[in-house]
Amino acid sequence: MVGLSPRSAGALLAGLVWIGSPAARAEESAQEISRKSRERGALDLLDLTAELRMVTTGKDGVAKEQRMVSSAKKVGGRIRSLSRFTAPPGVAGVAVLTVEGEGKGTEEISLYLPKLKRVRKIAQAQRGESFMSTDFSYADLGSQGAREDSVTRGPDAVAEGRKCFVLKGRAGEGSPYGEVTLFVDQETYVPMRVEYRDKEGALAKVFRTLKLKRFQERTIAAEAVMENQATGSKTALSVLKLEASKLTDDDFTERALERG
């Protein structure tokens, strides 16, 4: 999730908090800032396991809660993210595996449905669909959405009370979005706000980091929300528990998804 990744869920990657002088930060290129933000992400779970809560509230005020356990690990030079739903009973056991694309390639997303007892790939044409009936899409589970070679830097701004770099770029291949604007915290490089516009230029969704938390020399978005401008609904994402991951490389495979 970016997001949930955010990234990543989401999206749901690694790195310590980068420290430098204000002058050094001011001289950074859009590509450098984009890379650091992508490496850290909103939810940096590399070698960690997190218990997450997602609460989706519709325009009518009706809310539904889902819980999952997520982790990430670098396997063969590519980051793999795994999320498995634990509640409610209707979705318990559903799991999603996201594998970082090679080079400029897009992420591979695999979904395990326990009722069908099979794994299916999420095709490019399906990336804009809702992820588990939330306001996150499958596209939001991977990168922050903008092609790095198209990213430009605008005037710095304040987002969610934090001083931010502002990056704007065209969405990647197969993305349901047309343009993405990213507000990156100047201290931690965590994305504080991401604005997603559709192919026609209308504001489609807004991701906001509401609370930052330090854990083992890294900073993550402990509370965040994805707001759907078209439907008026929103999905709040909260980190309930963090701990060192005990998962092995083999746990981040489609074969492991089927084992449960």
C-alpha positions as a Markdown table, in Angstrom:
| # | Residue | x | y | z |
|---|---|---|---|---|
| 1 | Met | 0.0 | 0.0 | 0.0 |
| 2 | Val | 1.6 | 3.5 | -0.3 |
| 3 | Gly | 1.2 | 3.8 | 0.4 |
| 4 | Leu | -0.3 | 1.3 | 2.4 |
| 5 | Ser | 2.6 | 1.3 | 0.4 |
| 6 | Pro | 1.2 | 2.6 | 1.3 |
| 7 | Arg | 2.6 | 0.7 | -0.3 |
| 8 | Ser | 1.7 | -0.7 | 0.6 |
| 9 | Ala | -1.4 | -1.8 | 1.4 |
| 10 | Gly | -0.8 | -1.2 | 0.1 |
| 11 | Ala | 2.0 | -0.8 | -0.6 |
| 12 | Leu | 2.7 | -1.5 | 1.4 |
| 13 | Leu | 10.3 | -0.2 | 2.0 |
| 14 | Ala | 13.4 | 0.0 | 3.7 |
| 15 | Gly | 15.9 | 2.6 | 4.9 |
| 16 | Leu | 17.1 | 4.7 | 7.8 |
| 17 | Val | 16.1 | 8.3 | 8.3 |
| 18 | Trp | 18.3 | 10.4 | 6.0 |
| 19 | Ile | 20.0 | 13.3 | 7.8 |
| 20 | Gly | 21.5 | 16.3 | 6.0 |
| 21 | Ser | 21.8 | 20.0 | 6.1 |
| 22 | Pro | 18.9 | 22.1 | 4.9 |
| 23 | Ala | 21.1 | 23.4 | 2.0 |
| 24 | Ala | 21.9 | 19.8 | 0.9 |
| 25 | Arg | 18.2 | 18.9 | 1.0 |
| 26 | Ala | 17.3 | 22.1 | -1.0 |
| 27 | Glu | 19.7 | 21.0 | -3.8 |
| 28 | Glu | 18.3 | 17.5 | -4.2 |
| 29 | Ser | 16.8 | 16.6 | -7.5 |
| 30 | Ala | 13.3 | 15.4 | -8.0 |
| 31 | Gln | 14.6 | 11.9 | -8.9 |
| 32 | Glu | 16.7 | 11.7 | -5.7 |
| 33 | Ile | 13.8 | 12.7 | -3.5 |
| 34 | Ser | 11.5 | 10.3 | -5.3 |
| 35 | Arg | 14.0 | 7.4 | -4.9 |
| 36 | Lys | 14.4 | 8.0 | -1.1 |
| 37 | Ser | 10.6 | 8.3 | -0.6 |
| 38 | Arg | 10.0 | 5.1 | -2.6 |
| 39 | Glu | 12.7 | 3.2 | -0.6 |
| 40 | Arg | 11.1 | 4.3 | 2.7 |
| 41 | Gly | 7.5 | 4.4 | 1.7 |
| 42 | Ala | 4.6 | 5.3 | 4.0 |
| 43 | Leu | 4.8 | 1.9 | 5.7 |
| 44 | Asp | 8.4 | 0.6 | 5.8 |
| 45 | Leu | 8.0 | -3.0 | 6.9 |
| 46 | Leu | 11.2 | -4.4 | 5.5 |
| 47 | Asp | 12.2 | -7.3 | 7.9 |
| 48 | Leu | 9.2 | -6.3 | 10.1 |
| 49 | Thr | 5.8 | -7.8 | 10.8 |
| 50 | Ala | 2.9 | -5.5 | 11.5 |
| 51 | Glu | -0.7 | -6.0 | 12.7 |
| 52 | Leu | -2.8 | -3.5 | 10.7 |
| 53 | Arg | -6.4 | -2.3 | 11.0 |
| 54 | Met | -8.3 | -0.9 | 8.1 |
| 55 | Val | -11.7 | 0.8 | 8.6 |
| 56 | Thr | -13.6 | 1.8 | 5.5 |
| 57 | Thr | -16.4 | 4.4 | 6.0 |
| 58 | Gly | -18.9 | 5.0 | 3.3 |
| 59 | Lys | -20.5 | 8.3 | 2.4 |
| 60 | Asp | -23.5 | 7.1 | 4.4 |
| 61 | Gly | -21.3 | 6.8 | 7.5 |
| 62 | Val | -21.5 | 3.0 | 7.7 |
| 63 | Ala | -18.1 | 1.6 | 8.7 |
| 64 | Lys | -16.6 | -1.9 | 8.3 |
| 65 | Glu | -13.3 | -3.1 | 9.9 |
| 66 | Gln | -10.7 | -5.5 | 8.5 |
| 67 | Arg | -7.5 | -6.7 | 10.1 |
| 68 | Met | -4.4 | -8.2 | 8.5 |
| 69 | Val | -0.8 | -9.0 | 9.2 |
| 70 | Ser | 1.8 | -7.6 | 6.8 |
| 71 | Ser | 5.5 | -8.0 | 6.3 |
| 72 | Ala | 8.2 | -7.3 | 3.7 |
| 73 | Lys | 11.5 | -8.8 | 2.7 |
| 74 | Lys | 14.2 | -8.4 | 0.0 |
| 75 | Val | 14.5 | -11.6 | -1.9 |
| 76 | Gly | 16.9 | -11.9 | -4.8 |
| 77 | Gly | 17.3 | -8.1 | -4.9 |
| 78 | Arg | 13.6 | -7.4 | -5.2 |
| 79 | Ile | 11.3 | -6.4 | -2.3 |
| 80 | Arg | 8.4 | -8.7 | -1.7 |
| 81 | Ser | 5.4 | -7.7 | 0.5 |
| 82 | Leu | 3.0 | -10.1 | 2.0 |
| 83 | Ser | -0.4 | -9.3 | 3.6 |
| 84 | Arg | -2.8 | -11.9 | 5.1 |
| 85 | Phe | -6.2 | -11.0 | 6.4 |
| 86 | Thr | -7.2 | -12.2 | 9.8 |
| 87 | Ala | -10.6 | -10.6 | 10.3 |
| 88 | Pro | -13.6 | -10.5 | 9.9 |
| 89 | Pro | -14.3 | -14.3 | 9.3 |
| 90 | Gly | -15.5 | -13.6 | 5.7 |
| 91 | Val | -12.1 | -12.5 | 4.5 |
| 92 | Ala | -9.8 | -14.4 | 7.0 |
| 93 | Gly | -7.1 | -16.2 | 5.1 |
| 94 | Val | -7.2 | -14.0 | 2.0 |
| 95 | Ala | -3.6 | -13.1 | 1.2 |
| 96 | Val | -1.8 | -10.9 | -1.3 |
| 97 | Leu | 1.8 | -11.1 | -2.4 |
| 98 | Thr | 3.4 | -8.1 | -4.2 |
| 99 | Val | 6.8 | -8.5 | -5.9 |
| 100 | Glu | 8.8 | -5.5 | -6.9 |
| 101 | Gly | 9.2 | -5.2 | -10.7 |
| 102 | Glu | 12.5 | -5.7 | -12.3 |
| 103 | Gly | 14.1 | -2.6 | -13.7 |
| 104 | Lys | 11.3 | -0.3 | -14.9 |
| 105 | Gly | 8.8 | -3.2 | -14.9 |
| 106 | Thr | 5.6 | -3.1 | -12.9 |
| 107 | Glu | 4.9 | -5.1 | -9.7 |
| 108 | Glu | 3.6 | -8.6 | -9.8 |
| 109 | Ile | 0.5 | -9.0 | -7.6 |
| 110 | Ser | -0.8 | -12.4 | -6.6 |
| 111 | Leu | -4.1 | -12.9 | -4.6 |
| 112 | Tyr | -4.9 | -16.1 | -2.7 |
| 113 | Leu | -8.6 | -16.8 | -2.1 |
| 114 | Pro | -9.0 | -19.6 | 0.5 |
| 115 | Lys | -12.6 | -20.4 | -0.6 |
| 116 | Leu | -11.4 | -21.2 | -4.1 |
| 117 | Lys | -8.1 | -22.6 | -2.8 |
| 118 | Arg | -6.1 | -21.0 | -5.6 |
| 119 | Val | -3.8 | -18.1 | -6.4 |
| 120 | Arg | -4.7 | -15.7 | -9.2 |
| 121 | Lys | -2.6 | -13.0 | -10.8 |
| 122 | Ile | -3.9 | -9.4 | -10.8 |
| 123 | Ala | -3.7 | -8.3 | -14.4 |
| 124 | Gln | -2.7 | -4.8 | -15.5 |
| 125 | Ala | -6.3 | -4.1 | -16.5 |
| 126 | Gln | -7.5 | -4.9 | -12.9 |
| 127 | Arg | -5.0 | -2.6 | -11.1 |
| 128 | Gly | -7.6 | 0.1 | -10.8 |
| 129 | Glu | -10.1 | -2.1 | -9.0 |
| 130 | Ser | -10.8 | -1.8 | -5.3 |
| 131 | Phe | -8.6 | -3.9 | -3.0 |
| 132 | Met | -10.8 | -5.9 | -0.7 |
| 133 | Ser | -13.7 | -3.4 | -0.9 |
| 134 | Thr | -11.5 | -0.6 | 0.5 |
| 135 | Asp | -10.6 | 2.8 | -1.0 |
| 136 | Phe | -7.1 | 1.4 | -1.9 |
| 137 | Ser | -6.7 | -0.1 | -5.3 |
| 138 | Tyr | -4.4 | -2.9 | -6.4 |
| 139 | Ala | -2.3 | -0.2 | -8.0 |
| 140 | Asp | -1.8 | 1.4 | -4.6 |
| 141 | Leu | -0.1 | -1.7 | -3.3 |
| 142 | Gly | 3.0 | -1.1 | -5.3 |
| 143 | Ser | 4.9 | 2.0 | -6.0 |
| 144 | Gln | 3.8 | 5.6 | -5.3 |
| 145 | Gly | 2.3 | 5.7 | -8.8 |
| 146 | Ala | 4.5 | 8.2 | -10.7 |
| 147 | Arg | 7.1 | 7.3 | -13.3 |
| 148 | Glu | 10.4 | 8.4 | -11.9 |
| 149 | Asp | 11.7 | 9.7 | -15.3 |
| 150 | Ser | 8.7 | 12.0 | -15.5 |
| 151 | Val | 8.9 | 13.5 | -11.9 |
| 152 | Thr | 9.6 | 17.2 | -11.5 |
| 153 | Arg | 10.0 | 19.2 | -8.4 |
| 154 | Gly | 7.8 | 22.1 | -7.5 |
| 155 | Pro | 7.9 | 24.7 | -4.7 |
| 156 | Asp | 8.2 | 23.3 | -1.2 |
| 157 | Ala | 4.9 | 23.3 | 0.8 |
| 158 | Val | 3.4 | 22.2 | 4.1 |
| 159 | Ala | 1.3 | 19.1 | 4.3 |
| 160 | Glu | -0.3 | 17.7 | 7.4 |
| 161 | Gly | 1.8 | 20.2 | 9.5 |
| 162 | Arg | 5.1 | 19.1 | 8.1 |
| 163 | Lys | 7.5 | 20.8 | 5.7 |
| 164 | Cys | 7.5 | 18.9 | 2.4 |
| 165 | Phe | 9.2 | 18.6 | -1.0 |
| 166 | Val | 6.6 | 18.6 | -3.7 |
| 167 | Leu | 6.9 | 16.2 | -6.6 |
| 168 | Lys | 4.7 | 15.8 | -9.6 |
| 169 | Gly | 4.8 | 13.2 | -12.3 |
| 170 | Arg | 2.8 | 11.1 | -14.8 |
| 171 | Ala | 1.5 | 7.8 | -13.6 |
| 172 | Gly | 3.2 | 4.6 | -14.6 |
| 173 | Glu | 2.2 | 2.1 | -17.3 |
| 174 | Gly | -1.1 | 0.3 | -16.5 |
| 175 | Ser | -1.9 | 2.7 | -13.8 |
| 176 | Pro | -5.5 | 3.9 | -13.4 |
| 177 | Tyr | -4.2 | 7.4 | -12.7 |
| 178 | Gly | -3.1 | 10.1 | -15.0 |
| 179 | Glu | -1.0 | 12.3 | -12.7 |
| 180 | Val | 0.4 | 12.0 | -9.2 |
| 181 | Thr | 1.5 | 14.8 | -6.8 |
| 182 | Leu | 3.6 | 13.7 | -3.9 |
| 183 | Phe | 4.3 | 15.7 | -0.7 |
| 184 | Val | 7.4 | 14.2 | 0.9 |
| 185 | Asp | 8.4 | 15.0 | 4.5 |
| 186 | Gln | 11.8 | 16.8 | 4.4 |
| 187 | Glu | 13.0 | 15.1 | 7.5 |
| 188 | Thr | 12.0 | 11.5 | 7.1 |
| 189 | Tyr | 11.1 | 11.2 | 3.4 |
| 190 | Val | 7.8 | 9.6 | 4.3 |
| 191 | Pro | 5.0 | 10.7 | 1.9 |
| 192 | Met | 2.7 | 12.9 | 4.0 |
| 193 | Arg | 0.1 | 13.5 | 1.2 |
| 194 | Val | -0.4 | 12.0 | -2.2 |
| 195 | Glu | -2.9 | 13.4 | -4.7 |
| 196 | Tyr | -4.0 | 11.0 | -7.5 |
| 197 | Arg | -5.7 | 12.5 | -10.6 |
| 198 | Asp | -7.6 | 10.4 | -13.2 |
| 199 | Lys | -6.8 | 10.3 | -16.9 |
| 200 | Glu | -9.1 | 13.4 | -17.4 |
| 201 | Gly | -7.2 | 15.4 | -14.7 |
| 202 | Ala | -9.9 | 15.3 | -12.0 |
| 203 | Leu | -8.8 | 14.6 | -8.4 |
| 204 | Ala | -9.6 | 11.0 | -7.8 |
| 205 | Lys | -8.1 | 10.1 | -4.4 |
| 206 | Val | -6.0 | 11.7 | -1.7 |
| 207 | Phe | -3.7 | 9.7 | 0.7 |
| 208 | Arg | -2.8 | 11.5 | 3.9 |
| 209 | Thr | -0.3 | 10.5 | 6.7 |
| 210 | Leu | -1.9 | 11.4 | 10.0 |
| 211 | Lys | 0.7 | 10.2 | 12.5 |
| 212 | Leu | 4.3 | 9.3 | 12.3 |
| 213 | Lys | 6.0 | 6.8 | 14.5 |
| 214 | Arg | 9.7 | 5.9 | 15.1 |
| 215 | Phe | 10.6 | 2.2 | 15.3 |
| 216 | Gln | 14.1 | 0.6 | 15.2 |
| 217 | Glu | 15.8 | 3.7 | 13.6 |
| 218 | Arg | 13.1 | 4.2 | 10.9 |
| 219 | Thr | 9.9 | 6.3 | 10.7 |
| 220 | Ile | 6.6 | 4.9 | 9.5 |
| 221 | Ala | 3.1 | 6.2 | 8.9 |
| 222 | Ala | 1.4 | 4.8 | 12.0 |
| 223 | Glu | -1.9 | 6.3 | 11.0 |
| 224 | Ala | -3.0 | 7.2 | 7.5 |
| 225 | Val | -6.2 | 7.5 | 5.4 |
| 226 | Met | -7.1 | 7.1 | 1.7 |
| 227 | Glu | -10.0 | 9.4 | 0.7 |
| 228 | Asn | -12.0 | 8.7 | -2.4 |
| 229 | Gln | -13.1 | 11.9 | -3.9 |
| 230 | Ala | -15.6 | 10.3 | -6.3 |
| 231 | Thr | -17.5 | 8.2 | -3.8 |
| 232 | Gly | -17.1 | 10.2 | -0.7 |
| 233 | Ser | -15.8 | 7.2 | 1.2 |
| 234 | Lys | -12.5 | 6.8 | 3.0 |
| 235 | Thr | -10.3 | 4.0 | 4.4 |
| 236 | Ala | -8.3 | 4.6 | 7.6 |
| 237 | Leu | -5.1 | 2.5 | 8.1 |
| 238 | Ser | -3.6 | 2.0 | 11.6 |
| 239 | Val | -0.6 | 0.1 | 12.8 |
| 240 | Leu | -1.6 | -1.8 | 15.9 |
| 241 | Lys | 1.7 | -3.8 | 16.6 |
| 242 | Leu | 5.2 | -3.9 | 15.2 |
| 243 | Glu | 7.9 | -6.6 | 15.7 |
| 244 | Ala | 10.9 | -8.1 | 14.0 |
| 245 | Ser | 9.8 | -10.5 | 11.2 |
| 246 | Lys | 10.5 | -14.3 | 11.6 |
| 247 | Leu | 9.5 | -15.0 | 8.0 |
| 248 | Thr | 11.9 | -16.7 | 5.6 |
| 249 | Asp | 12.4 | -16.1 | 1.9 |
| 250 | Asp | 10.2 | -19.1 | 1.1 |
| 251 | Asp | 7.3 | -17.5 | 2.9 |
| 252 | Phe | 7.2 | -14.8 | 0.2 |
| 253 | Thr | 6.1 | -17.1 | -2.6 |
| 254 | Glu | 2.9 | -18.2 | -4.3 |
| 255 | Arg | 3.4 | -21.7 | -2.9 |
| 256 | Ala | 3.5 | -20.3 | 0.6 |
| 257 | Leu | 0.2 | -18.4 | 0.0 |
| 258 | Glu | -1.6 | -21.7 | -0.6 |
| 259 | Arg | -0.2 | -23.2 | 2.6 |
| 260 | Gly | -1.9 | -20.5 | 4.6 |
